[in-house]
């Protein structure tokens, strides 16, 4: 079942500094929302706050109407793919994907079926015995996605999913990522600093700056009606691409 | 030298300062090597005397007590290191730095003889003094910090990678995190901690002597045997020392090799 993620007035402080300053954001069920902003604007902090890896100082996070602020990380049922993919180096592809199912004590037969399904979805059927160090960056990303999706997460969080992918394969990996997300229908919050990635991936984009969301809309509407000069500056590379294409 | 670095630019001899520190390092290495190997040189032509002494009952007893107690201490230290390292890595609390000092630094710096006395006063009335258990207790205090320190350092490295957060996000409880992530990824370091703990326990003298005494085939270990026989029957002391040193070298090199192969 697709679920809604609602981030309500969330503030996170590191000492005197507000890494997140009253962030408001709603990700619709099944939607792929991209949060785009420059390095240090609070994107990863936002992901970690939703994930439960850090405590929020103010505000609330809701998944389908349930307040998850007080739930520990392991009980939130959120899939997370970090920037470096975070594959367990001592486990092969199969065991990496099986991890979440094993700790949830699923029966072996169910685990085998689910992994078969996921390996087919991410196109890694032949690589199940390989260790992470024997995989390319694109393959690692697909394993990390399969592992996150294996637990049927309420929400999927992607941290700079394309930053470790070389330019030559980026377009293909991006298309794959979008396809997998669409097929799995899981509500997804993705953060990136790259305007092109965000405009290619996101159904909607939230532009973030200094811990705040300054505009949230569809890529087309942001391009046509940037809220202010700051947004214009942050998405400037997209105008160049847009003009080239038109 | 690292791959890709221009070797010619770093050719030894062109940079006098580098040459000086290399010479200094070599001098230290020679000093260590001579200190370790001189025992074998000292044996010289008396190998037959030393060989005969090796099979004396008292020497065999000391070897048995030393090796067995060092293995038990190593295993106990690793078992103790895991919860300590978890606590020091994943829990933030007031006094954490002080606790770490008490667990790792102090046992390595306090005079072992003092600790032996403490145990004698504290556990002696319970009938534990001068027993095999006393040997274990005395050695554990002095040696366990190696295992705790290795495990803590590795757990912190793993925490830095964020793998623990990913495991938790997938539903892992603490037992899963330990059993499926932290321990498998720390096996080399735990083995290294075990081997150093074992070697330190093999060489422990003062705390063991004060708390456990030196009763042949009961609490007498190689260091105490050497201490008591050095003046009157040096061939026995030398035989015990040779065996202790050889065992330590073989064990450390083997553990290191196993660690590399894993």
Interface residues (C-beta under 8 A of the other chain):
Chain A: X51 X52 X53 X72 X73 X74 X75 X76 X77 X78 X79 X80 X82 X86 X88 X89 X90 X99 X100 X102 X103 X104 X147 X148 X150 X151
Chain B: X161 X162 X163 X165 X166 X167 X168 X169 X170 X171 X172 X173 X176 X180 X181 X184 X185
